[in-house]
Amino acid sequence: MVVRFISNQEPGFADIVERSMSHILKLVNIPSPTGFTDRAIEYCYHTAAEWGFSLQRTYKGGLVIHVPGKSAMTRVLAAHVDTLGAVVKQVLPTGRLKLSPVGGFRFSSIEGEYCKVHTLEGAQYAGTIAAHKASVHVYKEVEERTEDTVEVRLDEMVSDAAGVAKLGIRVGDFVSFDPRAVLLPSGHLKSRHLDDKASVGILLSILQAIHDEAIELPYTLSIIISTDEEIGYGGNSNITPDAFEYVAVDMGAIGEGLNTTEHVVSICAKDASGPYHYELKKKLIYLAERNHIAHAIDIYPHYSSDASAARRAGYDLATALIGPGIDSSHAYERTHRDAIVGTVSLLFAYIQSE
């Protein structure tokens, strides 16, 4: 079951990895907190449309890309383009804004971050996320960072709620966090929203390689770009009746007691939704071992995926979860080109396997 194409010595493999990095950098700079993902989906749609694949926009706002194979039986790869963010919860008398979180993060992890407020009319205003009692020269006590103590300081000439209203900012407007994406000569990529735009970028580069190299797959491939994963729904719909395997491509978390690093592809054995399908997990591990792909097997107790959402929705599928190792998940994240290489390699081995 050794697959020749995945070798990083193959002509063109380095180009696939570099295209992945390019897509990732473009995607993380497109604001797309859950519920505000149209621009990111448009990027994916127009990118995939260049290669002539069949595309389907879903009513939920996601995207499904169909790649025909020798068999109508279908493998699903899913990644999500929605990210953490917030909506305006309250306009304060001072002209500052309070936030309601979108997705699971600690408010301490966004303190000091630049952000943008997006109005219904399409205007965009810059701001900074700051603690209410940020100044050490004024406030002696240190408050816990929560949605009650953290505010958006708008970079506009406003000092009251009326001034904010004149800008067109309303309760419920989306707030996106600036990614601060940096690709370093060391191969490290640090940015917010690598969860899960790193995986989306990888899938787009794989689609191009399938097109450019005229790769014939043994099974039809359905790629789902979902838009609700950060709030628990994810890719739980628009799954073709011919689907028999479903692999979520998402970040591999890094921390104490875990094996995953920024230099490997992570294969998840179990997360908060329970163990993944034994035979499919075993196949992915076998492919990684036989093809000398740097990988780690881990268990994530506070994690669920697009595949978890599909299982909860009642689909009869073998499911798995893999993805590049990413440090500081749901904060200012970092990965390495090595993890992208490993994930690209394992995905190619998988989709070309019988």
C-alpha positions as CSV (number, residue, x, y, z in Angstrom):
1,M,0.0,0.0,0.0
2,V,3.0,2.3,-0.4
3,V,1.9,5.3,-2.5
4,R,4.7,6.7,-4.7
5,F,3.2,10.2,-5.2
6,I,3.4,11.3,-1.6
7,S,7.2,11.3,-1.4
8,N,8.6,14.7,-0.7
9,Q,11.3,13.9,-3.2
10,E,8.7,13.7,-6.1
11,P,8.8,16.5,-8.7
12,G,6.0,19.0,-7.8
13,F,5.6,18.0,-4.2
14,A,7.3,21.1,-2.9
15,D,5.0,23.2,-5.1
16,I,2.0,21.6,-3.5
17,V,3.3,22.5,0.0
18,E,4.1,26.1,-1.0
19,R,0.6,26.5,-2.6
20,S,-0.8,25.2,0.7
21,M,1.1,27.9,2.6
22,S,0.0,30.6,0.2
23,H,-3.7,29.6,0.5
24,I,-3.3,29.5,4.3
25,L,-1.9,33.0,4.4
26,K,-4.6,34.4,2.2
27,L,-7.4,32.6,4.1
28,V,-6.3,33.7,7.6
29,N,-6.4,37.3,6.4
30,I,-10.1,37.0,5.4
31,P,-12.3,37.7,8.4
32,S,-14.7,34.7,9.0
33,P,-15.9,34.2,12.5
34,T,-18.8,31.6,12.6
35,G,-21.8,33.3,11.0
36,F,-19.8,35.7,8.9
37,T,-18.0,33.3,6.5
38,D,-19.2,34.4,3.0
39,R,-16.0,36.0,1.9
40,A,-13.9,33.0,2.9
41,I,-16.2,30.6,1.1
42,E,-16.1,32.8,-1.9
43,Y,-12.3,32.5,-2.0
44,C,-12.6,28.7,-1.8
45,Y,-15.4,28.7,-4.4
46,H,-13.6,30.8,-7.0
47,T,-10.3,29.0,-6.4
48,A,-11.8,25.5,-6.9
49,A,-13.8,26.7,-9.9
50,E,-10.6,27.4,-11.8
51,W,-10.0,23.6,-12.0
52,G,-13.4,22.7,-13.3
53,F,-14.7,20.6,-10.3
54,S,-18.4,20.4,-9.6
55,L,-19.3,22.8,-6.8
56,Q,-22.3,23.2,-4.6
57,R,-23.0,26.1,-2.3
58,T,-25.1,25.0,0.6
59,Y,-28.0,26.8,2.3
60,K,-26.0,26.8,5.5
61,G,-23.3,28.8,3.7
62,G,-20.8,26.1,3.2
63,L,-19.2,24.6,0.1
64,V,-19.1,21.0,-1.3
65,I,-16.5,20.1,-4.0
66,H,-17.0,16.9,-5.9
67,V,-14.1,15.0,-7.5
68,P,-15.2,11.9,-9.5
69,G,-13.3,8.6,-9.0
70,K,-13.4,5.1,-10.5
71,S,-16.1,4.1,-8.0
72,A,-19.2,6.1,-7.1
73,M,-18.6,5.2,-3.5
74,T,-17.4,8.4,-1.8
75,R,-14.8,9.4,0.7
76,V,-15.5,12.7,2.4
77,L,-12.7,15.1,3.5
78,A,-14.0,18.0,5.7
79,A,-12.4,21.1,7.0
80,H,-13.9,24.3,8.4
81,V,-13.4,27.9,7.3
82,D,-15.2,29.5,10.3
83,T,-13.0,30.9,13.1
84,L,-13.3,32.3,16.6
85,G,-14.6,35.8,16.9
86,A,-17.3,37.8,18.6
87,V,-20.4,39.9,18.2
88,V,-21.1,43.3,19.7
89,K,-23.0,42.6,23.0
90,Q,-23.4,46.2,24.2
91,V,-22.5,49.7,23.3
92,L,-21.2,51.4,26.5
93,P,-21.8,55.1,27.4
94,T,-18.1,55.6,26.9
95,G,-18.2,54.6,23.2
96,R,-16.5,51.3,23.9
97,L,-18.1,47.9,23.1
98,K,-18.7,44.8,25.1
99,L,-18.4,41.4,23.3
100,S,-20.2,38.1,23.3
101,P,-17.9,35.3,22.2
102,V,-18.3,33.2,19.1
103,G,-16.6,29.9,19.7
104,G,-14.6,28.7,22.7
105,F,-11.7,30.9,23.8
106,R,-10.4,32.6,27.0
107,F,-10.8,36.3,27.0
108,S,-7.2,36.6,28.4
109,S,-6.0,35.1,25.0
110,I,-7.4,38.0,23.0
111,E,-6.4,40.9,25.3
112,G,-4.4,43.5,23.4
113,E,-5.4,42.0,20.0
114,Y,-6.3,44.3,17.1
115,C,-9.8,43.6,15.8
116,K,-12.4,44.8,13.2
117,V,-16.0,45.6,13.7
118,H,-18.2,44.8,10.6
119,T,-21.4,46.7,10.2
120,L,-24.6,45.6,8.3
121,E,-23.8,48.2,5.7
122,G,-20.4,46.7,4.9
123,A,-18.3,49.3,6.8
124,Q,-15.3,48.1,8.7
125,Y,-13.9,49.8,11.8
126,A,-10.6,49.0,13.5
127,G,-10.2,48.7,17.2
128,T,-8.2,47.1,20.0
129,I,-9.5,44.6,22.6
130,A,-8.5,45.9,26.0
131,A,-9.3,45.3,29.6
132,H,-11.6,47.9,31.2
133,K,-9.0,48.4,34.0
134,A,-5.9,48.1,31.8
135,S,-3.8,50.9,33.1
136,V,-1.4,50.0,36.0
137,H,-1.0,53.7,36.7
138,V,-4.7,54.0,37.5
139,Y,-6.0,50.7,38.8
140,K,-4.3,48.8,41.5
141,E,-6.3,45.6,41.3
142,V,-6.1,43.1,38.5
143,E,-9.4,41.9,37.2
144,E,-10.1,38.4,35.7
145,R,-10.4,38.8,31.9
146,T,-14.1,38.0,31.0
147,E,-16.7,39.3,28.7
148,D,-17.7,41.6,31.6
149,T,-14.2,43.2,32.0
150,V,-12.9,43.2,28.4
151,E,-13.9,45.9,25.9
152,V,-13.3,47.0,22.3
153,R,-11.6,50.4,22.1
154,L,-12.6,51.8,18.7
155,D,-10.0,53.7,16.7
156,E,-12.5,56.4,15.8
157,M,-13.4,59.8,17.2
158,V,-16.1,58.5,19.5
159,S,-16.6,59.0,23.2
160,D,-20.3,58.0,23.7
161,A,-23.0,55.6,22.4
162,A,-24.4,58.3,20.1
163,G,-21.1,58.5,18.3
164,V,-20.9,54.7,17.9
165,A,-24.5,54.8,16.4
166,K,-23.4,57.4,13.8
167,L,-20.8,54.9,12.6
168,G,-23.6,52.4,12.0
169,I,-22.4,50.0,14.6
170,R,-25.2,47.9,16.2
171,V,-25.6,45.2,18.8
172,G,-25.0,41.9,16.9
173,D,-22.4,43.2,14.5
174,F,-19.5,40.8,14.0
175,V,-16.1,41.4,15.4
176,S,-13.1,39.6,13.8
177,F,-9.7,39.2,15.4
178,D,-6.6,40.2,13.3
179,P,-4.5,37.2,12.5
180,R,-1.0,38.7,12.6
181,A,0.2,36.0,10.3
182,V,3.9,35.7,9.9
183,L,5.8,33.0,7.9
184,L,9.4,32.8,9.1
185,P,12.5,31.5,7.4
186,S,12.6,28.7,10.0
187,G,9.5,27.3,8.4
188,H,7.3,28.3,11.3
189,L,3.9,29.9,10.5
190,K,2.3,31.8,13.4
191,S,-1.1,33.3,13.1
192,R,-4.6,33.2,14.6
193,H,-7.2,31.1,12.8
194,L,-4.8,28.3,11.7
195,D,-7.7,26.3,13.2
196,D,-8.8,25.4,10.7
197,K,-7.7,27.4,7.7
198,A,-4.4,25.5,7.7
199,S,-6.4,22.4,6.7
200,V,-8.6,24.3,4.2
201,G,-5.4,25.6,2.5
202,I,-4.1,22.1,2.3
203,L,-7.3,20.7,0.7
204,L,-7.3,23.5,-1.9
205,S,-3.7,22.6,-2.9
206,I,-4.6,18.9,-3.1
207,L,-7.5,19.7,-5.4
208,Q,-5.1,21.6,-7.7
209,A,-2.7,18.7,-7.7
210,I,-5.4,16.2,-8.6
211,H,-6.4,18.5,-11.5
212,D,-2.9,19.4,-12.7
213,E,-1.5,15.8,-12.5
214,A,-4.8,14.2,-13.8
215,I,-4.8,11.9,-10.8
216,E,-7.5,9.2,-11.0
217,L,-8.8,8.3,-7.6
218,P,-10.1,4.8,-6.7
219,Y,-13.2,6.4,-5.0
220,T,-15.1,9.6,-5.6
221,L,-14.0,12.4,-3.3
222,S,-16.3,14.9,-1.7
223,I,-14.7,17.9,0.0
224,I,-16.9,19.7,2.5
225,I,-15.8,23.2,3.6
226,S,-18.0,23.8,6.6
227,T,-18.9,27.1,8.3
228,D,-20.3,26.1,11.8
229,E,-17.6,23.9,13.3
230,E,-16.6,26.3,16.1
231,I,-20.2,26.3,17.5
232,G,-20.6,22.5,17.3
233,Y,-22.5,21.8,14.1
234,G,-19.8,21.6,11.5
235,G,-20.0,19.3,8.4
236,N,-23.2,17.5,9.6
237,S,-25.2,17.9,6.3
238,N,-24.8,17.7,2.5
239,I,-23.2,14.3,2.8
240,T,-23.8,12.2,-0.3
241,P,-25.7,8.9,0.2
242,D,-22.7,7.2,-1.4
243,A,-20.3,8.2,1.3
244,F,-18.8,5.4,3.4
245,E,-15.7,7.2,5.0
246,Y,-15.5,10.6,6.5
247,V,-12.1,12.2,7.5
248,A,-12.2,15.5,9.3
249,V,-9.0,17.5,8.6
250,D,-8.4,19.8,11.5
251,M,-5.6,20.9,13.8
252,G,-3.7,18.5,16.0
253,A,-3.5,20.2,19.4
254,I,-0.2,20.3,21.4
255,G,0.2,20.2,25.1
256,E,1.4,18.3,28.2
257,G,0.8,14.6,28.0
258,L,0.4,14.6,24.2
259,N,2.6,13.3,21.5
260,T,1.8,15.8,18.7
261,T,4.3,18.5,17.8
262,E,4.5,21.2,15.1
263,H,6.5,18.8,12.9
264,V,4.0,16.0,12.4
265,V,0.5,15.2,11.3
266,S,-1.7,14.2,14.2
267,I,-4.0,11.2,14.1
268,C,-6.7,11.4,16.7
269,A,-7.8,8.1,18.3
270,K,-10.4,9.6,20.6
271,D,-11.8,13.0,21.5
272,A,-14.7,14.4,23.5
273,S,-17.2,12.7,21.1
274,G,-15.6,9.3,21.7
275,P,-13.3,6.9,19.8
276,Y,-13.0,7.2,16.1
277,H,-13.6,4.3,13.8
278,Y,-11.0,1.6,14.6
279,E,-10.4,0.2,11.1
280,L,-10.1,3.6,9.5
281,K,-7.8,4.9,12.2
282,K,-5.7,1.7,11.8
283,K,-5.5,2.3,8.0
284,L,-4.3,5.9,8.5
285,I,-1.6,4.8,10.9
286,Y,-0.6,2.0,8.6
287,L,-0.3,4.4,5.6
288,A,1.8,6.9,7.7
289,E,4.1,4.1,8.9
290,R,4.6,2.4,5.6
291,N,5.2,5.7,3.8
292,H,7.5,7.1,6.4
293,I,5.3,10.1,7.2
294,A,6.1,11.8,10.5
295,H,3.0,11.4,12.7
296,A,1.7,11.2,16.2
297,I,-1.3,9.5,17.7
298,D,-3.2,11.4,20.4
299,I,-6.3,11.7,22.5
300,Y,-8.0,15.1,22.9
301,P,-10.5,15.3,25.8
302,H,-11.8,18.8,25.0
303,Y,-12.2,18.5,21.2
304,S,-14.8,17.6,18.7
305,S,-14.7,17.9,14.9
306,D,-16.7,18.0,11.7
307,A,-16.7,14.2,11.8
308,S,-18.1,14.3,15.3
309,A,-20.9,16.5,14.0
310,A,-21.6,14.0,11.2
311,R,-21.8,11.2,13.7
312,R,-24.2,13.1,16.0
313,A,-26.4,13.8,13.0
314,G,-26.8,10.1,12.5
315,Y,-24.8,9.4,9.4
316,D,-23.7,5.8,8.9
317,L,-20.0,6.5,8.2
318,A,-16.5,5.4,9.3
319,T,-15.0,8.5,10.7
320,A,-11.5,9.7,11.5
321,L,-9.7,12.9,12.4
322,I,-6.2,14.1,11.3
323,G,-4.4,17.4,10.9
324,P,-1.2,19.4,11.2
325,G,0.2,19.9,14.7
326,I,-0.7,23.4,16.0
327,D,0.6,25.0,19.2
328,S,-1.6,27.3,21.4
329,S,-4.9,26.2,20.0
330,H,-7.6,28.9,20.1
331,A,-5.0,31.5,21.0
332,Y,-2.1,32.9,18.9
333,E,-1.3,29.7,17.1
334,R,1.8,28.4,15.5
335,T,2.7,25.5,13.2
336,H,5.6,24.5,11.0
337,R,6.0,23.6,7.3
338,D,6.8,20.1,8.4
339,A,3.3,19.6,9.8
340,I,1.8,20.8,6.5
341,V,4.1,18.3,4.6
342,G,3.0,15.5,6.8
343,T,-0.7,16.3,6.4
344,V,-0.4,16.7,2.6
345,S,1.5,13.4,2.4
346,L,-1.0,11.4,4.5
347,L,-4.0,12.8,2.7
348,F,-2.5,11.8,-0.7
349,A,-1.7,8.4,0.6
350,Y,-5.3,8.0,1.9
351,I,-7.3,9.3,-1.1
352,Q,-5.2,7.2,-3.5
353,S,-5.5,4.0,-1.5
354,E,-7.9,1.1,-2.3
